[in-house]
Amino acid sequence: MTSYETVRAQAHALLEGKAQVDLMRLDEWLKTICEPDAHPQSSIRDALHGIERVLLQAPGHRYPIAPPHFRRTELGQLLDQARQKTLSEAVTIAEAARRTSVSRAKIYALIEAGILNSIEVAGRSLIALSELDRIEEFKGADKP
C-alpha cells in the first residue's frame, strides 16, 4: 500500500507555482483515499473530486486534466485505486459511447488526453457514470 507521506509529498509538489490552497484540507482528502475502507463511498468520492480539482484543474477549465504521466505516479495509482472503490455504477467504453452518441475512439482519446478517467477491472476499461458529463462537453470538438 502506498504511504500517506509519499503521496502527500507528490501532491504538495504538484502545487508548486499554484495559488495558495488549504493544505490541511488537501491532507484530509489524501488521508481519506489512503484508507478507503475506513470511509463511506461518498467521502471517498468527495476526496477524489477535491484532490483532482486542486491539483489538476487549470484556472478557467471546468474539469481537471491529468498530465499523461500522472497515472503512473504513486499518487495517480492511489487515486485510481480509490476510484475503483466508488465504481458502484460504471459502464464499459462501448456502453459509454452508446449512451453519449460518440465513438469509442473519441472516448479513448479523451482518456488518453487525461480529460476522462477510466479504471481497468479484470482487463476491461470502465468509466463511472459521473464521468459521462465530461464526454458531452467534448462531443463536438475535433480534438479532446
Secondary structure by P-SEA (a helix, b strand, c coil): cccaaaaaaaaaaaaccccccaaaaaaaaaaaaaccccccaaaaaaaaaaaaaaccccccccbbbbcccccccaaaaaaaaaaaaaccccccaaaaaaaacccaaaaaaaaaaccbbbbbcccbbbbcccaaaaaaaacccccc
